[in-house]
Amino acid sequence: MTPATTALAGFASRLTFAELPPGVVDRVLWHVLDNIGAGLAGSAKPWNAVVRRYAERETAPGRCVLYGTGTTGRPEWAALANATAGHGFEIDDYALPALAHPGCVVVPTALAIGEETGARGHAVLAAAAAGFETVVRFGLATTPSLTSDRGFHVTGVHGVFGAAAVACGLYGLDPDTAASAYGLAASQAGGVTEYTRSGGEVKRLHAGLAAMAGIRAVTLAGDGFTGPRTAVEGPRGLLRAFVADARPALLTDGLGERWDLHGLALKRYCVCAGIQAPLEAMAGLRRDGLRAADVEEIAVGVDPVTLAHVGAVGTRPRDMTEAQFSARHAVAMHLVLGGSGAAEYARLEAAGFDLPEVSALALRVRLETDAEAEAAFPRRLLARVRVRLRDGGRLERRAEAPGSPNAPMTGEQIEAKFLGLAAEVTGDRAAGAVRDAVLALADDAPVSAVLAPLREEYA
């Protein structure tokens, strides 16, 4: 049996567009569009702008567009800035049951290297497909143990291999050199999840560091620098170091024949994936007429892993990370402000993360374990919301995370989400032009056209 490191590297270095099933092409295309929208929205946030300014200051001249300015630079630095922005506002994609965040790393890497090499759409989509599949398979093999047992962040650990997969394909590395590149990538995997307890902006940066490191690993390997070719599965490899309960067979079983990226999911709300289902339940109750003034108590039931991930932050967040990882606060804010999108979180940010009516209601939100959600996790993200009203009445609503495989978004909804996020930053004309250029990748249009409207907008 081929070792996992060399099998994954060979898959990424050999994959061509002709080998992609139509369903894979469609899914990758929509996720490329979605992550660009997430990145443009994230680029406007001050914590992401810090990283962009750093990248602009440090990069040599290049062809790769940085979100938010139209500035160009070298691939590593553009990927650092754009991947940080793509993961920088909790509206980027994820995967079930893999519990991974592929798009925020894969898409900026594919765009940056595609721009540098003058690649066309089919090559970029094939490389992106390899990247998505790689991240998802690492998720299947390592989660939730990676985080639950060891405290590592999936994006920082999985993402470096997704970026390396993309770079191997677009730079044309042979399988043996690609395996060496994966060995170099393994030594750059990392990122811890203490932000779920005490906040900070570092979570966003993990995506940028992973994208940058994956490109660096492939570039060094291509120049002859070597890494261990069993870096993933070896006795001192990544699985042994990062995971208490690994499932290594899931890295390679059916690789190239079965596509696990069909577990990819999109977000409707600007919060952690674990809060999507509770907010969908709240949205239904709100449409039925529920108001914050009616509520005595809200009980939110989720699975135990989700409860640990989004239940540790209290009712008064100090920054955006804490706000987007506090289930209590997010549920209360959704009802008080009438939504959980970019506009509502911008209002919270403008208020210095202190909206008294939201905080008061958040104190009356109770989190608990729900048996149905526990049985479904991690294949599905479910939630039960029970509301006790001031007049003695009771309401209940169950929901599944919208945009997940069992509750997918339509193409029209994905386009609308993209345009809503992007147009706030670029204006309607440029947002529409970016969308059209992304969709044209399926017809092998040049990748350089995708972000060209941003350069024109900021010129």
C-alpha positions in Angstrom: 0.0 0.0 0.0 1.3 3.4 -1.0 2.2 5.6 2.1 -0.3 8.4 2.7 2.2 11.2 2.1 3.3 10.0 -1.4 -0.3 9.0 -2.4 -1.7 12.4 -1.6 1.2 14.2 -3.3 0.9 12.0 -6.4 -2.8 12.8 -6.5 -2.3 16.5 -6.4 0.6 16.6 -8.9 -1.1 14.4 -11.5 -4.8 15.6 -11.4 -6.1 17.1 -14.5 -9.4 18.9 -15.3 -10.5 16.1 -17.6 -10.5 13.8 -14.6 -13.0 15.9 -12.7 -16.6 14.8 -12.6 -19.1 17.6 -13.6 -20.4 17.7 -10.1 -17.0 18.3 -8.7 -16.4 21.2 -11.1 -19.6 22.8 -10.2 -19.0 22.5 -6.5 -15.4 23.8 -6.7 -16.6 26.7 -8.9 -19.3 27.8 -6.4 -16.8 27.6 -3.5 -14.3 29.7 -5.4 -16.9 32.4 -5.8 -18.1 32.1 -2.2 -14.6 32.4 -0.7 -13.7 35.4 -2.8 -16.8 37.1 -1.5 -15.8 36.1 2.1 -12.3 37.5 1.4 -13.5 40.8 0.1 -15.8 41.3 3.1 -13.0 40.3 5.4 -10.5 42.6 3.7 -12.5 45.6 5.0 -12.0 44.6 8.6 -9.2 46.4 10.6 -7.6 43.2 12.0 -7.3 41.8 8.5 -6.0 45.1 7.1 -3.1 44.8 9.6 -2.0 41.6 7.8 -2.5 43.1 4.4 -0.3 46.1 5.2 2.4 43.8 6.5 2.2 41.8 3.3 2.3 44.9 1.1 5.4 46.2 3.0 7.3 42.9 2.8 6.5 41.6 -0.7 8.6 42.0 -3.8 6.8 43.2 -6.9 4.5 40.6 -8.5 1.3 39.9 -10.4 -0.9 38.7 -7.5 -3.8 41.0 -6.4 -4.3 41.6 -2.7 -8.0 42.0 -1.7 -9.0 45.4 -0.5 -6.5 47.6 -2.4 -5.7 46.2 -5.8 -2.1 46.2 -4.9 -0.1 43.3 -6.4 2.7 41.2 -5.0 4.3 37.8 -4.9 2.3 34.6 -4.3 3.3 33.9 -0.7 2.4 37.4 0.4 -0.8 37.7 -1.6 -1.9 34.4 -0.2 -1.0 35.4 3.3 -3.2 38.6 3.1 -6.1 37.1 1.1 -6.4 33.8 3.0 -6.4 35.8 6.3 -9.2 37.9 4.9 -11.0 34.9 3.6 -11.1 33.4 7.1 -11.4 36.8 8.7 -15.1 37.3 9.1 -16.6 33.8 9.9 -18.5 33.6 6.6 -16.2 31.2 4.8 -17.0 27.5 3.9 -16.4 24.4 6.0 -16.9 20.6 5.5 -18.9 17.8 7.1 -18.2 15.4 8.6 -14.6 16.5 8.1 -14.9 19.6 10.3 -12.4 21.5 8.2 -12.2 24.9 6.5 -10.8 24.4 3.0 -11.8 27.4 0.9 -10.1 30.1 2.9 -6.7 28.5 2.1 -7.3 26.7 -1.2 -8.9 29.6 -3.1 -6.4 32.4 -2.3 -3.5 30.0 -3.1 -5.0 29.0 -6.4 -5.7 32.6 -7.4 -2.2 33.8 -6.4 -0.2 31.0 -8.2 -2.6 31.1 -11.1 -2.0 34.9 -11.6 1.8 34.4 -11.3 1.9 31.6 -13.8 -0.7 32.9 -16.2 -2.8 29.8 -15.7 -6.2 29.3 -17.2 -9.4 28.2 -15.6 -9.2 24.5 -16.1 -5.8 24.2 -14.6 -6.8 26.4 -11.6 -10.0 24.4 -11.0 -8.1 21.1 -11.1 -5.6 22.4 -8.6 -8.4 23.8 -6.4 -10.2 20.5 -6.5 -7.1 18.7 -5.4 -6.7 21.3 -2.6 -10.3 20.9 -1.4 -10.2 17.1 -1.5 -6.9 17.1 0.4 -8.1 19.4 3.2 -11.4 17.4 3.5 -9.5 14.1 3.8 -7.2 15.4 6.4 -10.3 16.5 8.3 -11.9 13.1 8.0 -8.7 11.5 9.3 -8.0 13.8 12.2 -11.1 15.5 13.6 -12.5 16.1 16.1 -9.6 14.6 18.0 -7.2 17.2 16.5 -9.0 19.9 18.4 -10.9 18.2 21.1 -7.9 16.2 22.4 -5.0 18.4 21.5 -6.3 21.9 21.0 -5.0 22.4 17.5 -6.9 24.6 14.9 -8.0 22.6 11.9 -7.3 25.4 9.4 -3.7 25.8 10.5 -3.0 22.1 10.4 -5.0 20.9 7.4 -4.7 24.1 5.3 -0.9 23.8 4.8 -1.5 20.6 2.9 -4.4 22.0 0.9 -2.2 24.9 -0.2 0.7 22.5 -1.0 -1.7 20.4 -3.2 -2.7 23.5 -5.1 0.9 24.6 -5.6 2.1 21.2 -6.7 -0.5 21.1 -9.4 0.0 24.6 -10.7 3.8 24.6 -10.5 3.9 21.2 -12.2 5.9 19.2 -9.6 6.5 15.6 -10.3 5.1 13.2 -7.7 8.4 12.5 -5.9 9.2 16.2 -5.5 5.6 16.8 -4.4 6.0 14.2 -1.7 9.1 16.0 -0.4 7.1 19.3 -0.5 4.5 17.7 1.7 7.2 16.7 4.1 8.2 20.4 4.3 4.6 21.4 4.7 4.1 19.1 7.7 6.8 21.0 9.6 4.8 24.2 9.2 1.4 22.9 10.3 0.1 24.4 13.5 -2.2 26.8 15.3 -4.0 26.4 18.6 -7.6 27.1 19.5 -7.1 29.1 22.7 -9.0 31.9 20.9 -12.2 30.1 21.7 -11.5 30.7 25.4 -9.9 34.1 25.5 -10.4 35.8 22.1 -7.8 37.5 20.0 -7.5 37.8 16.2 -5.0 34.9 15.6 -7.6 32.5 14.3 -7.9 34.5 11.1 -4.2 34.5 10.6 -4.0 30.7 10.7 -5.4 30.5 7.2 -2.9 33.0 5.9 0.0 31.3 7.5 -1.1 27.9 6.1 -1.5 29.3 2.5 1.9 31.0 2.7 3.6 27.9 4.1 2.1 25.6 1.5 3.4 27.8 -1.3 6.8 28.1 0.4 7.1 24.3 0.9 6.4 23.6 -2.8 8.8 26.4 -3.9 11.6 25.1 -1.8 11.0 21.5 -2.9 11.0 22.5 -6.5 14.4 24.1 -6.0 15.8 20.9 -4.6 15.2 21.2 -0.8 14.0 17.9 0.7 11.5 16.9 3.3 10.6 13.5 4.8 8.4 11.5 2.4 6.5 9.9 5.3 5.9 13.1 7.1 2.1 12.5 7.6 2.0 8.8 8.6 5.5 8.1 10.0 6.3 7.2 13.6 7.3 10.8 14.2 4.9 12.2 11.7 2.0 14.6 11.8 -0.7 12.2 12.8 1.3 10.9 15.7 2.1 14.4 16.9 -1.2 16.2 16.4 -4.0 13.6 16.8 -4.9 11.2 19.6 -7.5 9.3 17.6 -6.4 9.3 13.9 -8.0 7.4 11.1 -5.2 7.3 8.5 -7.0 5.1 6.0 -9.4 7.9 5.3 -6.6 10.0 3.8 -6.3 7.7 0.8 -9.2 5.3 0.5 -10.7 5.7 -3.0 -8.5 8.8 -3.6 -9.2 10.0 -7.1 -12.3 7.8 -7.5 -14.5 8.9 -4.5 -14.8 12.6 -3.9 -15.2 13.5 -0.3 -15.4 17.2 -1.0 -19.1 16.7 -1.6 -19.3 17.3 2.2 -18.4 20.9 1.7 -20.8 23.4 3.2 -21.5 27.2 2.9 -22.4 29.6 5.7 -25.5 31.8 5.8 -24.5 33.7 9.0 -21.3 35.4 10.0 -20.5 33.0 12.9 -18.7 29.8 13.7 -20.2 26.8 11.8 -21.5 25.4 15.2 -23.8 28.4 15.6 -25.4 28.2 12.1 -28.1 25.7 13.1 -29.2 27.6 16.3 -29.4 30.8 14.3 -31.5 29.2 11.6 -33.9 28.0 14.3 -34.0 31.5 15.7 -34.6 33.0 12.3 -37.7 30.7 11.9 -39.0 31.8 15.3 -38.4 35.4 14.5 -40.3 35.1 11.2 -43.2 33.6 13.2 -43.3 36.8 15.3 -41.0 36.2 18.3 -39.6 39.4 19.8 -36.8 39.9 22.3 -39.3 41.5 24.7 -41.3 38.3 24.8 -38.5 36.1 26.0 -38.0 34.9 29.6 -35.4 32.2 28.6 -33.9 30.6 25.5 -32.5 27.1 25.7 -30.2 26.1 22.9 -29.4 22.4 22.4 -26.5 21.2 20.3 -24.0 18.3 20.3 -21.3 18.1 23.0 -18.4 19.0 20.7 -20.1 22.1 19.4 -21.1 23.0 22.9 -17.5 22.9 24.0 -16.4 25.0 21.0 -19.0 27.8 21.1 -20.1 27.6 24.7 -16.9 28.8 26.5 -17.1 32.5 25.6 -19.5 34.5 27.8 -22.3 36.9 27.1 -20.1 40.1 26.8 -17.6 39.6 24.0 -14.5 41.8 23.9 -13.7 41.5 20.2 -15.1 40.1 17.0 -13.7 36.6 17.5 -15.4 36.2 20.9 -18.6 37.6 19.4 -18.6 35.1 16.6 -17.8 32.2 18.9 -20.3 32.9 21.6 -23.5 31.0 21.0 -25.3 32.9 23.8 -24.4 36.3 22.4 -25.0 35.3 18.8 -28.5 33.9 19.5 -29.4 37.0 21.5 -28.0 39.4 18.9 -30.0 37.7 16.1 -33.2 38.3 17.9 -32.5 41.8 19.0 -31.0 43.1 15.8 -33.0 41.0 13.4 -30.1 39.1 11.7 -26.5 37.8 11.9 -25.0 39.2 8.8 -22.3 41.7 7.9 -24.5 44.7 8.7 -25.4 43.4 12.2 -21.8 42.6 13.1 -20.7 46.0 11.8 -23.2 47.6 14.1 -21.9 45.5 17.1 -18.3 46.5 16.1 -19.2 50.2 15.9 -20.7 49.9 19.4 -17.5 48.6 20.8 -19.0 45.2 21.2 -21.4 46.6 23.9 -25.0 46.5 23.0 -26.9 46.5 26.3 -30.1 45.0 25.0 -28.2 42.1 23.4 -26.1 41.5 26.5 -29.2 41.5 28.7 -30.9 38.8 26.6 -27.7 36.8 26.3 -27.8 36.3 30.0 -31.1 34.5 29.6 -29.7 32.1 26.9 -28.9 28.6 28.3 -26.8 26.1 26.4 -27.4 22.3 26.7 -26.7 19.0 25.0 -29.4 17.7 22.6 -29.6 14.0 22.0 -30.6 14.2 18.4 -27.8 16.7 17.6 -25.3 14.4 19.4 -26.4 11.4 17.4 -26.1 13.3 14.1 -22.7 14.9 14.7 -20.4 15.3 12.8 -22.4 14.2 9.7 -24.9 16.9 10.3 -25.1 20.1 12.5 -28.5 20.2 14.2 -29.9 22.4 16.9 -33.0 22.6 19.0 -34.1 26.0 20.4 -36.7 26.1 23.1 -38.1 29.5 24.2 -40.0 30.2 27.5 -42.1 33.3 27.1 -42.8 35.9 29.7 -46.5 35.2 29.4 -45.9 31.5 30.3 -46.1 30.2 26.7 -43.4 28.0 25.2 -42.0 27.7 21.6 -39.7 25.2 20.1 -37.9 24.9 16.7 -35.4 22.4 15.3 -33.1 23.4 12.5 -30.1 22.2 10.5 -27.2 24.3 9.5 -28.2 26.1 6.2 -25.8 25.6 3.3 -24.7 22.2 4.7 -25.0 19.1 2.5 -28.5 18.2 3.7 -29.7 21.8 3.5 -27.8 23.1 0.4 -27.9 26.6 -1.0 -28.9 27.1 -4.6 -26.7 28.7 -7.2 -28.9 31.8 -7.1 -28.5 32.0 -3.3 -24.7 31.6 -3.6 -24.5 34.4 -6.2 -26.7 36.6 -4.0 -24.5 36.0 -1.0 -21.4 36.8 -3.0 -22.8 40.0 -4.5 -24.1 41.2 -1.1 -20.7 40.7 0.5 -18.5 41.9 -2.3 -20.5 44.9 -3.4 -20.1 46.5 0.0 -16.4 46.6 -0.6 -16.0 46.9 -4.4 -19.2 48.4 -5.6 -21.8 46.7 -7.7 -20.0 46.9 -11.1 -16.8 45.3 -9.9 -18.6 42.7 -7.9 -20.6 41.6 -10.9 -17.4 41.6 -13.1 -15.6 39.3 -10.6 -18.6 37.0 -10.5 -18.7 36.7 -14.2 -14.9 36.0 -14.4 -15.1 33.3 -11.8 -18.0 31.5 -13.6 -16.0 31.8 -16.9 -13.2 29.6 -15.4 -15.4 26.6 -16.2 -14.9 27.6 -19.9 -11.1 27.9 -19.4 -11.0 31.7 -19.2 -7.7 33.1 -17.7 -7.5 33.4 -13.9 -5.9 36.8 -14.3 -9.4 38.1 -15.2 -10.9 37.2 -11.8 -9.4 39.9 -9.7 -8.6 42.3 -12.5 -11.8 44.3 -11.7 -10.4 45.1 -8.3 -7.3 46.7 -9.7 -9.4 48.8 -12.0 -11.7 49.8 -9.1 -8.9 50.9 -6.9 -6.8 52.5 -9.7 
